[in-house]
Amino acid sequence: MGAAYIGVGLAAGLGVLGAGLGIGLLAGRAAEGVARQPEAYNSLFTIMIVPAAMVEGLGFFACIIALMGLFALNKALPSAPAGAAPEQHQAAGR
């Protein structure tokens, strides 16, 4: 069961890492383009907004999927019946 939690953590981490890399590359190339042609700032900014939003959405999507996996794992864990004392739950599990 512990490996599943590691998998969920890796999925979230790699998804956000990819989104961060994408945003970094996009912003770096846009800054490079503005440095070469300062008059093209408005068009570069306009062109950069849509891909930046899509990459950011991918990061959010990865986090949401990882949280869904985490909640599904937590539902799979056995829990004590409502109102039962912890020692009664351990005795019932034998």
HUQUI-V435745 format. One record per helix or strand of 2 or more residues. SS is the DSSP state (h for helix, s for strand). FROM is the first residue (numbers start at 1). TO is the last residue. If there is no record, write none. Layout:
<<SS/FROM/TO> <SS/FROM/TO>>
//
This chain:
<<h/2/36> <h/38/76> <h/86/92>>
//
